[in-house]
Amino acid sequence: MYHIFFLNDDSESDSGWVNKVTETLNLLEYSSGCITDDFNSKQSNSVFGNIEEKIEQSAIFAFVISQNSEKSKKFRHLLENTVLLVIQSENDKPMLPILLDNTTMPNCLLNIQPLIASGSRKKWWPKLMSVVEMHCSSSSSEESDEDLKALQEQINVTLTTKSKRKQEKFRKTVSQSGKIQSTSVVVTNTSLYKRMWG
């Protein structure tokens, strides 16, 4: 599970900004989960297949909105479809619009509180970290819940196996007891026959 996935325009300035953020997060031991992709897909998956994979694999989806992305029809198309895919996904994945420069919120994100990342980094970095920390802890708790469920299933299987063994042992005991009783009856009847007719 990735901690945070950044969707950004592939311009040099936007990619550079995201790379600096992910590098810093990686230094803070988020290296297992801070990734970015401009979706110039050269992979076997389609662009939207790639997006769907990232949605499944990420705890947070961050959209980097800048003056460059505002001018890019390609990015707007990707953004609108990605937001739609996130909303339609089974898991309720949090979306974080990050506004660079003096940009306006895209219509598809109007109902979501953005992070204003313009001006001094000291102002917006703590807010970004609080979002990352909050959703990383919730993601960890989900993983813990899954571990507990797996453990409970394992316990149930073990108990079922032991129960089956006990039932089998009981059947064998009853079966052997029946054989002993049958033998006893045969022996008794044979002794009685000898006394009467011997």
C-alpha positions as CSV (number, residue, x, y, z in Angstrom):
1,M,0.0,0.0,0.0
2,Y,1.4,3.4,-1.0
3,H,1.0,6.2,1.5
4,I,0.3,8.9,-1.1
5,F,0.1,9.1,-4.8
6,F,0.6,12.4,-6.7
7,L,-1.1,13.1,-10.0
8,N,0.6,16.1,-11.6
9,D,1.1,17.8,-14.9
10,D,4.2,16.6,-16.7
11,S,5.7,20.1,-17.0
12,E,9.2,20.5,-15.6
13,S,8.2,22.8,-12.8
14,D,5.3,20.6,-11.6
15,S,7.3,17.4,-11.8
16,G,10.2,19.2,-10.1
17,W,7.9,20.3,-7.2
18,V,6.5,16.8,-6.7
19,N,9.9,15.2,-6.9
20,K,11.2,17.5,-4.1
21,V,8.2,16.6,-1.9
22,T,8.5,12.9,-2.5
23,E,12.3,13.0,-1.8
24,T,11.7,14.8,1.5
25,L,9.0,12.3,2.5
26,N,11.3,9.4,1.5
27,L,13.9,10.8,3.9
28,L,11.2,10.8,6.6
29,E,10.8,7.0,6.0
30,Y,7.9,7.1,3.7
31,S,10.0,5.5,1.0
32,S,7.5,2.6,0.7
33,G,4.8,4.7,-0.5
34,C,5.4,8.2,-2.1
35,I,5.1,7.9,-5.8
36,T,4.3,10.1,-8.8
37,D,3.3,9.4,-12.3
38,D,2.5,11.8,-15.2
39,F,0.7,8.9,-16.9
40,N,2.7,9.1,-20.1
41,S,2.1,5.4,-20.1
42,K,4.7,3.2,-21.8
43,Q,3.6,0.2,-19.9
44,S,1.4,-2.7,-21.0
45,N,-1.6,-1.2,-19.2
46,S,-3.7,1.6,-20.6
47,V,-3.5,5.0,-19.0
48,F,-6.8,4.5,-17.1
49,G,-5.9,0.9,-16.2
50,N,-2.7,2.4,-14.7
51,I,-4.8,4.9,-12.8
52,E,-7.1,2.2,-11.5
53,E,-4.1,0.2,-10.2
54,K,-2.8,3.3,-8.4
55,I,-6.2,3.9,-6.8
56,E,-6.2,0.4,-5.4
57,Q,-2.6,0.6,-4.2
58,S,-2.7,4.1,-2.6
59,A,-4.0,5.4,0.8
60,I,-4.2,9.0,-0.4
61,F,-4.7,10.5,-3.8
62,A,-3.1,14.0,-4.2
63,F,-3.9,16.2,-7.2
64,V,-1.3,18.9,-7.9
65,I,-3.0,21.9,-9.5
66,S,-0.9,24.6,-11.0
67,Q,-1.0,27.3,-13.7
68,N,0.5,24.7,-16.0
69,S,-2.1,22.1,-15.3
70,E,-4.9,24.7,-15.8
71,K,-3.7,25.2,-19.3
72,S,-3.3,21.5,-20.1
73,K,-6.4,19.9,-21.7
74,K,-4.7,16.5,-21.3
75,F,-4.2,17.0,-17.6
76,R,-7.8,18.2,-17.1
77,H,-9.1,15.1,-18.9
78,L,-6.9,12.9,-16.7
79,L,-7.9,14.7,-13.6
80,E,-11.7,14.6,-14.2
81,N,-11.6,10.9,-15.1
82,T,-9.3,10.0,-12.1
83,V,-11.6,11.8,-9.7
84,L,-14.5,9.8,-11.2
85,L,-12.6,6.6,-10.8
86,V,-11.7,7.4,-7.2
87,I,-15.4,8.2,-6.4
88,Q,-16.6,4.9,-8.0
89,S,-13.9,2.7,-6.3
90,E,-15.0,0.3,-3.6
91,N,-12.8,1.8,-1.0
92,D,-13.4,5.4,0.1
93,K,-10.0,6.9,-0.8
94,P,-9.3,10.4,0.4
95,M,-8.5,13.0,-2.3
96,L,-6.2,16.0,-1.6
97,P,-6.1,18.9,-4.0
98,I,-2.8,20.7,-3.7
99,L,-2.9,24.2,-5.1
100,L,0.4,25.8,-6.4
101,D,0.7,29.4,-7.5
102,N,-2.5,31.4,-7.6
103,T,-4.7,28.7,-9.1
104,T,-8.4,28.1,-8.8
105,M,-10.0,24.8,-7.9
106,P,-11.2,22.6,-10.8
107,N,-14.9,22.1,-10.9
108,C,-14.5,18.3,-10.2
109,L,-12.8,19.1,-6.9
110,L,-14.9,22.0,-5.7
111,N,-16.4,20.2,-2.7
112,I,-13.0,19.1,-1.3
113,Q,-10.8,21.2,1.0
114,P,-7.5,22.0,-0.8
115,L,-4.1,22.4,0.6
116,I,-2.6,25.8,-0.4
117,A,1.0,25.1,-1.2
118,S,2.1,28.6,-2.3
119,G,4.4,30.9,-0.5
120,S,6.7,29.8,2.4
121,R,7.1,26.1,2.8
122,K,6.9,26.5,6.6
123,K,3.2,27.4,6.2
124,W,2.0,24.5,4.2
125,W,4.4,21.6,4.9
126,P,3.1,20.9,8.4
127,K,-0.4,20.7,7.0
128,L,0.7,18.2,4.3
129,M,2.4,16.1,7.0
130,S,-0.7,16.0,9.2
131,V,-2.7,14.7,6.2
132,V,-0.2,12.1,5.4
133,E,0.2,11.0,9.0
134,M,-3.6,10.8,9.6
135,H,-4.2,8.6,6.6
136,C,-1.1,6.5,7.1
137,S,-2.3,5.6,10.6
138,S,-5.8,4.7,9.3
139,S,-4.2,2.6,6.6
140,S,-2.1,0.8,9.2
141,S,-5.1,0.1,11.3
142,E,-6.9,-1.3,8.3
143,E,-4.0,-3.6,7.7
144,S,-4.1,-4.6,11.4
145,D,-7.8,-5.4,11.1
146,E,-7.0,-7.6,8.1
147,D,-4.3,-9.4,10.1
148,L,-6.7,-10.0,13.0
149,K,-9.3,-11.4,10.6
150,A,-6.7,-13.7,9.1
151,L,-5.6,-14.8,12.6
152,Q,-9.2,-15.4,13.6
153,E,-9.8,-17.5,10.4
154,Q,-6.7,-19.5,11.2
155,I,-7.9,-20.1,14.8
156,N,-11.3,-21.2,13.5
157,V,-9.7,-23.7,11.0
158,T,-7.6,-25.1,13.9
159,L,-10.6,-25.5,16.2
160,T,-12.6,-27.1,13.4
161,T,-9.7,-29.5,12.7
162,K,-9.4,-30.4,16.4
163,S,-13.2,-30.8,16.7
164,K,-13.1,-33.2,13.7
165,R,-10.3,-35.2,15.3
166,K,-12.2,-35.5,18.6
167,Q,-15.4,-36.6,16.7
168,E,-13.4,-39.2,14.9
169,K,-11.8,-40.4,18.1
170,F,-15.2,-40.6,19.7
171,R,-16.6,-42.7,16.8
172,K,-13.7,-45.1,17.0
173,T,-14.2,-45.5,20.8
174,V,-17.9,-46.1,20.3
175,S,-17.2,-48.5,17.4
176,Q,-14.6,-50.5,19.5
177,S,-17.0,-50.5,22.5
178,G,-19.7,-52.1,20.2
179,K,-17.2,-54.8,19.1
180,I,-16.3,-55.6,22.7
181,Q,-20.0,-55.9,23.6
182,S,-20.7,-58.1,20.7
183,T,-17.8,-60.4,21.5
184,S,-18.9,-60.5,25.1
185,V,-22.4,-61.6,24.1
186,V,-21.0,-64.3,21.8
187,V,-18.8,-65.7,24.5
188,T,-21.6,-65.6,27.1
189,N,-24.0,-67.3,24.7
190,T,-21.4,-70.0,23.8
191,S,-20.7,-70.7,27.5
192,L,-24.5,-71.0,28.2
193,Y,-24.8,-73.4,25.2
194,K,-22.1,-75.6,26.6
195,R,-23.7,-75.7,30.0
196,M,-27.1,-76.5,28.6
197,W,-26.0,-79.0,25.9
198,G,-22.5,-79.9,26.9
